[in-house]
Amino acid sequence: MSTDSAIQPVAGDIVSVIEDLAPPVLAEQWDNCGLQVGSLQWPVKKVWIALDPLLEVVREAADQKVDLLVTHHPLLFKPLRSIDVETPVGKIVETALTGRMAIYSAHTNLDSASEGLNHILAGLIGLHDLVPMVPLDASEAGGQGGATAGMGRLGRLAQPLTLAELAHRIRIRFKLQAVKIVGEPESMVDRIAVCSGSGSSLLDAFLDSDAQVYLTGDLRYHDARRVEDDGRAMIDVGHFASEHIFIDPLVAHLRQAVRHAGWSVDIEPCRIERDPFKWIE
């Protein structure tokens, strides 16, 4: 990467720190983690961390002279036939390249990482004794990721709570107006499963576990019926809330790495993102 990274790191130096935390081999096969736009050889003085590479985020980052925008969700999932700057994706690519700003995504690799998004999600609600809900296939990962890597997390509360009490704790800690629950509010629970983002894909893993409650986002009506029929419970905080929580911990992780390396780089969270869903009372 950079020849004198202690003075002037390049985008690839920052990416190396992220990939030590969340190795790309942990990503799902359908995913498109990694560099989305730009070059890993571009020098970096300012980094932003965001959930989505939205046009408004990219434009604001360019205005703020950001050199590297790190997002959770990738900009590109499928090959492009053309880059039309009149389309949303085309405008994002144009804005990034005009501002000489690289965009990098850490998605399902960050979800699965031992200290990644699901670990953060479980810690936020006070779970202990964490194990993956779907453990990492060590042979596919080539020995990377560690024993606690994998999709989702299973854990225990320090003390049992009612489902209503747990939902209230989650609403407060996630700073939400409301959460959706399935199950008997007064039932006692202490074994919890969590999955950041859209949790339907791990619903079978939850039902195969001994967890009493499933915390995630984007759950569907028929998911709720299956959980209800099985005598379990669910708490849906929404996709945005279950994933936006990674930003401050990743900022802190990168700041520590930057200080240790002696690099002169500003690492900042993007503060303009908002959940697209709004509550009307």
N, C-alpha and C positions, 0 to 999 in steps of 0.2 A: 504494500500500500504506500503510504507516504514515506519519503526518505528521511525526514526529520520530524516525526510525528509529535515529539515533545513540544515543538514550536507550532507547526501547522498541520493538524490532522486532515485527512480527507474523509469523504463519506464512508469509504470502506472501513476505516478505523472504528467509527461509531457502530457500523453494522456488525463488525466482528464482536464487539461487546454484547450486542443484542443476541447474536447467534450463539455466543457462549451460554447465554441464559436460555435461549430457545433454539436449539439446533434445527436447521431446515429439514433434516431427516424425519422429524416428528410430525411434519405436516401431512394432512390427508392427501391421497393421490389426486383428488379432484381440485385441490386448492392451487392457488398461484401466489405463493409467498415470494418475498424477495424484492429485488429492484423492479420498480414499475416504470419509472421515467428517469432519464438523466444518466449520470456516470458515477461509479464508486470512486473514481479518481478525482472528482471535483473537490477543491478545498472547502472546509467547513469551519465556520465561526459561530453559526447559530443554528440550533436544532429545535424543531417543534414536535410534540407528541400529540396525536389526535386519534379519534376513533375512526372517522371516515374521511376519505379524500374528496370531500365535497368541493364544488366550484367556489363557494364562498370562503371555505377554509383555505384553499390553495391561493385564491386571490389575496386574502388577508396576509397569508404567510409570505407571499411575494412582496407585498407592500412593506412588510416588516423586515425584508432582506433576509429571510430564512434560507439557509443553504441546503438543509435536509429536512424533509417532512416525513416523519415516521408514523404510519397509521396501522391500525389493527386490520381493518377491512381493505382488501386489495382494490386498486383502481380497475385492473384488468383481470377478467376471469376467462374470457374467450379470445382467440386471435381476432385482430381487427382486419377487415378487408380494406379499409382506408382510414385516414385520419382527417376527418372533415371538421374544421375548426368552428363550424356552425352548430355542431352537436355538443351536448354536455361534456362527453369524454374528450372530444377534440379540443374544446376550449380549455379544459384542465391541462391537457398535454401542452398546448400552446403557451398557456400561462406559466407552467413550470419551466419549460425550456427557455422561454424569453427571459425569465428571471434567473436562469442557470441554477435551478433548484431541483435536486434529486428527490424522488418519492420512493419510499421503501415500505413494504408491508410485512408485518409479523402476525400471521393469522392463526391457523389451527396449530402451528408449531408452538405458539405462545399459549394457546389453550391447554395443550398437553404437557408443557414443560413442568418440571418438578416444582419450581417456584413461580409458575406462570399464572394465568388469569384465573383458572379454577381454584388454585391454591389461595389466591388473594380473596376470591369470592367466599370460600369456606372460612377463611380466617376472619372475614368481616362480620360474620354472624356468630363467631365464637366456637367453631367446631374444632375438635381434637382427634388424635389418632387417625389421621387422614390416610386414605388409600385411594387409588384410582377406581372409578366405577368401571371403566374398561381399561385394564392394564396395557401398557405398551408391549408390543411384540418385539422382544429384544433382538431377535434374529433379523427382523426388518430394519431395526434402528441401528444396527451395526455397533451395538454396545453403548450408544450415546443416550443421554436422557436421564439415566439413573433409575433406581428401583421404584421411585414414586411418580414416574412420568406416566401419562395416559389421559384418556378423555374423562372428564367429570371427576368428582370426588365424593367419597363416602366418609362420614365422620360422626362424632358424638358431641352432644352438648355437655357441658360440665354438670348441669343440673337439668332434670326434665322440666319441660314447660308445656302448657296447653298450646294447641295449635294457634289459638287466638293470641296468646302471649308472644309466641314466636313470630307471628305475622306482624304484630305491633313492633317488636324489636327490629325486624327487617325494614318496616316502613320508616322508622326513625333513622336507622343507620344509613339507609339509602336515600334519605331526604325525599320521600315520595308522598304524594297526596293520598294515595290509596294503593292497596295490592289486592289481587284476586286470589281467593282460596277455594279449594275443593276439599271437602271433608268436614267432620264434626268439630266445630270450634273449641269445644271443651275437652276433646280427647288429649291425653298426655302423650308427648313425643320426646324422644331424645336421640334417635338415629336418623340422620338427615343425608340426603343425596343432593348434590348441586351440579348444575351444568350451565356455563355461561352461554349467552346467545339463545339460539333456538334449540330447545331441549327435546323436541319430539323424537329425534333420531336415537336418543339414549333412553327412551321410555321403557323399552323391553329390559334394558340393563337395570333400571330402577326397580321394575317389578320382579326381577330375578334376585334382587338383593334383599337384605333384611331391613332396609330403611323404611321408615314410616311416612316420611315427607319428602317430596321432590321440589326443590327450589330451582327455577329456571325462568325462561321467557318464551313468548310466542307459542304457548300451548294451545292446542285446538280443542274444539268441542268434544270430539270423539276421544281425544286423549283424556279429557276430564272424566268422561263416562267410564273408560277403562279403569282409571285409578279409583273412582267411586265404587265400581263393581267389585274391586279387589279389596275394599275396606281400607285403602290408603288415603293420603292427603297430598295436595299440591299447593304451592305458592308461586304465583306468576308475577314477577316484578317488571316484566317487559324486557325486550332485547337490549335497548339502550342502557338501562340502569344496570343490567347484569354484566355489561362489558365496559362501560365508561370508567368503571372503578380501577382499571389497570393503569390509567394515565399517570397519576401521582406516584405510585410505586415505581413505575418505569423511569420517570423523571429522576426520582431519588437514586435509583440504581445507576443511571447513566452519569449523574452528577458526581457520585462517589468514584466511578471509574475514571472520569475526566480529571478529577483532582489527583487521583493516584498516578495517572499517566503524566501529569503536568501540562495538559493541553489547555489552551485558552479558548474554550468553547462555552457558549451560553446554551443551556438545556432548559426549555420552557414548555409548560403545558399549553395546549390550545384552549382558550377559555370562551370561545364563541359558539361552541356546539350546543345544541339543545335537542331533547327528545322530540321527534316529529309528532308524537301523540300528545294531545292536550286534554285535560279534564274540564268539563263544564258542569258546575254545580247548580 
